Structures are given as C-alpha cells and as structure tokens.
C-alpha cells in the first residue's frame, strides 16, 4: 500500500473568504448654499455627456430640410431642375455612340440628368445647388 498525502482541513480558514468583498460605497459630500443640508451619493460613474450636433447644410438632389440664412427658419427646400453641363455632356455622349435619331435629347427630359437648384419656399432665397458632375 502506498501512502497518499491527504490535505488537512484547516478549521481556522473562513469558508466565506472565497467570496469577494462587496463594492465599497464612497460617500461624497456636497454642500449647497445653505450649510444646513448635506447630500451624499455613492460613487457611480458619471453619465456620458450629451453632444448636440449642428444641423448640416447638405444639399442633395431631393428636397432637404435646411435652415434658411435669409429668413432664419427651418424649411423643406423647393427644388427646380435645370439643364447644366452634365445634361449637355450626356447629350454629346449619346450622339457619339450613334444614337442621333432624337435619343440624344432624352437627358433634357430626365430630372436625374439635370442640376438641382434649391430655394426657400418662404422667401424664395437661393440656398444652393447639386450639380450632376
């Protein structure tokens, strides 16, 4: 028979020593203008700050909500589509590729091939444009 070493049970060790201690609460003292009142709060992480993002003046091809610089109101822009350099370029490209039987005028009928000019619906102020090119 072999002698096996069996660890002894130490009765002086507390069985609760394996449990981690609770988180400590630190009391912070805040004083108001009246010295009578004291406020205590546990130390908790501060909430993240609230960040307000300014309204961007991105102008795309569709009506956009924007701040008018003339009347200082937030409006949904009115869009007028007008022929620009990109429209004439598409017309020329269609002619070069052999479609000269009237197909070259299709870009003048399609709003997607025109420049989008944005206006304020309240004061008719020009706000900007999105060109095709």
C-alpha positions as CSV (number, residue, x, y, z in Angstrom):
1,X,0.0,0.0,0.0
2,X,1.2,3.4,-0.9
3,X,0.8,6.3,1.5
4,X,-1.2,9.1,-0.1
5,X,-1.0,12.6,1.2
6,X,-4.3,14.0,2.0
7,X,-4.5,17.7,2.6
8,X,-5.7,18.6,6.0
9,X,-8.8,20.8,6.5
10,X,-7.8,23.9,8.4
11,X,-10.7,25.0,10.5
12,X,-9.3,28.4,11.1
13,X,-9.9,29.5,7.5
14,X,-13.3,31.0,7.0
15,X,-15.3,29.5,4.2
16,X,-16.6,32.9,3.2
17,X,-13.1,34.0,2.3
18,X,-13.6,32.8,-1.2
19,X,-16.4,35.3,-1.8
20,X,-15.1,38.7,-2.9
21,X,-16.0,41.6,-0.7
22,X,-18.8,43.9,-1.8
23,X,-18.0,47.0,-3.7
24,X,-17.3,49.9,-1.4
25,X,-19.6,52.9,-1.5
26,X,-17.8,56.1,-1.0
27,X,-19.8,59.0,0.3
28,X,-19.1,62.3,-1.3
29,X,-20.2,65.4,0.5
30,X,-21.7,68.2,-1.4
31,X,-22.7,71.5,0.2
32,X,-25.3,73.8,-1.1
33,X,-25.7,77.5,-0.5
34,X,-27.4,76.6,2.8
35,X,-24.9,75.0,5.2
36,X,-27.8,73.1,6.8
37,X,-28.1,70.4,4.1
38,X,-25.6,67.8,3.2
39,X,-26.1,65.5,0.2
40,X,-24.5,62.1,0.0
41,X,-24.2,59.9,-3.1
42,X,-22.5,56.7,-3.9
43,X,-19.6,56.9,-6.2
44,X,-21.1,56.0,-9.6
45,X,-19.6,56.6,-13.0
46,X,-20.8,59.9,-14.5
47,X,-23.2,59.5,-17.4
48,X,-21.7,60.3,-20.8
49,X,-22.1,64.0,-21.9
50,X,-24.9,64.8,-24.3
51,X,-23.4,66.1,-27.6
52,X,-25.7,68.2,-29.8
53,X,-24.7,68.1,-33.4
54,X,-25.4,71.1,-35.5
55,X,-27.7,70.9,-38.5
56,X,-25.6,70.3,-41.6
57,X,-26.3,72.1,-44.8
58,X,-26.0,69.1,-47.1
59,X,-27.9,69.7,-50.3
60,X,-28.6,66.7,-52.4
61,X,-30.9,66.0,-55.4
62,X,-34.1,65.8,-53.4
63,X,-35.8,68.4,-51.2
64,X,-33.8,68.8,-48.0
65,X,-34.7,70.2,-44.5
66,X,-32.3,73.1,-44.0
67,X,-32.0,76.4,-42.1
68,X,-32.6,79.4,-44.5
69,X,-30.0,82.0,-44.0
70,X,-32.3,84.8,-45.1
71,X,-35.5,84.2,-43.0
72,X,-33.8,82.1,-40.3
73,X,-36.4,79.4,-40.4
74,X,-36.1,75.6,-40.8
75,X,-37.7,74.8,-44.2
76,X,-38.0,71.9,-46.6
77,X,-36.4,73.3,-49.8
78,X,-38.2,73.7,-53.1
79,X,-36.1,72.1,-55.9
80,X,-36.0,73.3,-59.5
81,X,-34.2,71.1,-62.0
82,X,-32.4,72.9,-64.8
83,X,-30.2,71.7,-67.6
84,X,-26.5,72.1,-66.9
85,X,-23.1,71.0,-68.1
86,X,-23.8,67.3,-67.3
87,X,-27.0,67.4,-69.3
88,X,-25.2,68.6,-72.4
89,X,-22.3,66.1,-71.8
90,X,-24.8,63.2,-71.8
91,X,-26.4,64.6,-75.0
92,X,-23.0,64.7,-76.7
93,X,-22.1,61.2,-75.5
94,X,-25.3,59.7,-76.8
95,X,-24.6,61.4,-80.2
96,X,-21.0,60.0,-80.2
97,X,-22.2,56.4,-79.6
98,X,-24.5,56.6,-82.7
99,X,-27.9,57.4,-81.3
100,X,-28.5,60.6,-83.3
101,X,-32.2,59.9,-84.2
102,X,-33.5,62.1,-81.4
103,X,-32.4,59.9,-78.5
104,X,-29.7,62.5,-77.6
105,X,-32.4,64.8,-76.3
106,X,-33.5,62.3,-73.6
107,X,-31.2,63.8,-70.9
108,X,-33.2,67.1,-71.2
109,X,-36.4,65.3,-70.2
110,X,-35.0,63.4,-67.2
111,X,-34.6,65.2,-63.9
112,X,-31.8,62.9,-62.9
113,X,-29.6,64.3,-65.6
114,X,-30.2,67.9,-64.6
115,X,-28.8,70.2,-61.9
116,X,-30.9,70.5,-58.8
117,X,-31.2,74.1,-57.5
118,X,-32.7,74.6,-54.0
119,X,-34.8,77.6,-52.9
120,X,-36.5,78.6,-49.7
121,X,-40.3,78.2,-50.1
122,X,-41.0,81.1,-47.7
123,X,-38.7,83.9,-49.1
124,X,-37.6,82.3,-52.4
125,X,-34.0,82.8,-51.4
126,X,-31.4,80.7,-53.4
127,X,-29.9,78.2,-51.0
128,X,-27.6,76.1,-53.2
129,X,-27.4,73.5,-55.9
130,X,-26.3,70.0,-56.6
131,X,-24.7,69.6,-60.0
132,X,-24.6,66.4,-61.9
133,X,-20.8,66.5,-62.3
